[in-house]
Amino acid sequence: MSSKEAQALAREQGVDLVEIVANAQPPVVKVIDWGKYQYQKMKEEAKNRKKAREKQSELKQMKIGLKISENDLNIKIRKIKGFLEDGDHVKIIIIFRGREMAHKELGDELLTRILASLEDSCIVEGKPQFTGRNLTVGIRKK
């Protein structure tokens, strides 16, 4: 349709004539309400920004002492599974206090138990490392 016919149609309907593709021959235009179009475009961009923020994974830390009871350990493991399901990376930290540093093998055993209970839902990132008085390892969702 010619540009004059399109402009007359837009005026008749009380809406705007908006150029969509300027480089085409002839240019592609749409008969739409400009205010409504801008509002929908703004809402869509906000929705996309929100989705982008949601997809970013965080690094969660779970600190565990050597003398933790079995029930408390199960609660922490359940919490770690929740973090993994949300797509977050988890850093497990085994804390050694006082003379516990003389028994590093206990920390290795505890970490092995934790990782064994999580092995169906996580991947271990690197080897466990001692940093100061802590034994740390990173895990992420399969």
Secondary structure as GFF3:
##gff-version 3
##sequence-region A 1 142
A	DSSP	alpha_helix	3	13	.	.	.	ID=ss1
A	DSSP	beta_strand	16	21	.	.	.	ID=ss2
A	DSSP	beta_strand	28	32	.	.	.	ID=ss3
A	DSSP	alpha_helix	34	55	.	.	.	ID=ss4
A	DSSP	beta_strand	59	65	.	.	.	ID=ss5
A	DSSP	alpha_helix	70	85	.	.	.	ID=ss6
A	DSSP	beta_strand	89	95	.	.	.	ID=ss7
A	DSSP	three_ten_helix	98	103	.	.	.	ID=ss8
A	DSSP	alpha_helix	104	118	.	.	.	ID=ss9
A	DSSP	beta_strand	122	131	.	.	.	ID=ss10
A	DSSP	beta_strand	134	141	.	.	.	ID=ss11
###
